Amino acid sequence: MANISTIRIPERFDFSFHRKFTETTEIALKDDDVSLISLDFSRVSYLDSAALGMIVYLHKKSVSAGKMINIVSAGGTAAEILGVANINKLIEVK
């Protein structure tokens, strides 16, 4: 069973969340017990290009760290934006 670090993403996922996102993901990336970083999109109703950039950058760092990433509970506009951006080609979107 994978040890999962779940990061709850806020309703507005934009550059204002950058610092918190970076701090939280760095902790998970450095934790040897964590094998999966799960981004919980259940509250997200808005995301912008900065958010997409953060996800792509996290993907690059996770590959180096030997960890998996996924996005769970994305719906509505957030799911549409993730789809248009082809994020599912990089990481699993559930």
MODA-V291844 format. One record per residue. N is the residue number from 1. PHI is phi in whole degrees, 0 to 359 (999 if undefined). PSI is psi in radians with two decimals (999 if undefined). Layout:
BEGIN
N_PHI_PSI ; N_PHI_PSI
END
This chain:
BEGIN
1_999_2.31 ; 2_286_2.42 ; 3_277_2.08 ; 4_252_2.34 ; 5_252_1.99 ; 6_262_2.25 ; 7_246_2.04 ; 8_278_2.09 ; 9_270_2.40 ; 10_287_2.99 ; 11_304_-0.73 ; 12_253_1.84 ; 13_262_1.67 ; 14_217_-2.93 ; 15_300_-0.45 ; 16_297_-0.34 ; 17_264_0.00 ; 18_305_-0.90 ; 19_299_-0.84 ; 20_297_-0.74 ; 21_300_-0.82 ; 22_296_-0.81 ; 23_300_-0.80 ; 24_292_-0.75 ; 25_289_-0.58 ; 26_299_-0.71 ; 27_299_-0.81 ; 28_294_-0.69 ; 29_294_-0.57 ; 30_275_-0.26 ; 31_280_1.94 ; 32_297_-0.38 ; 33_279_-0.27 ; 34_270_2.20 ; 35_248_-0.28 ; 36_224_2.25 ; 37_254_2.05 ; 38_251_2.12 ; 39_266_1.96 ; 40_275_1.90 ; 41_263_0.26 ; 42_300_-0.46 ; 43_261_-0.15 ; 44_286_2.17 ; 45_242_-0.20 ; 46_216_2.33 ; 47_215_2.64 ; 48_237_-3.01 ; 49_296_-0.53 ; 50_296_-0.70 ; 51_296_-0.75 ; 52_298_-0.70 ; 53_298_-0.71 ; 54_297_-0.69 ; 55_294_-0.78 ; 56_296_-0.74 ; 57_295_-0.71 ; 58_299_-0.71 ; 59_302_-0.83 ; 60_300_-0.78 ; 61_292_-0.61 ; 62_291_-0.62 ; 63_299_-0.80 ; 64_298_-0.60 ; 65_273_-0.07 ; 66_72_0.58 ; 67_241_2.72 ; 68_262_2.74 ; 69_228_2.55 ; 70_217_2.90 ; 71_241_2.26 ; 72_238_2.64 ; 73_63_0.52 ; 74_282_2.37 ; 75_215_2.99 ; 76_56_-2.40 ; 77_300_-0.69 ; 78_300_-0.78 ; 79_295_-0.67 ; 80_297_-0.79 ; 81_296_-0.77 ; 82_300_-0.69 ; 83_294_-0.81 ; 84_298_-0.63 ; 85_280_-0.05 ; 86_57_0.58 ; 87_301_-0.54 ; 88_297_-0.25 ; 89_283_-0.36 ; 90_263_-0.82 ; 91_224_2.77 ; 92_289_2.30 ; 93_244_2.05 ; 94_256_999
END
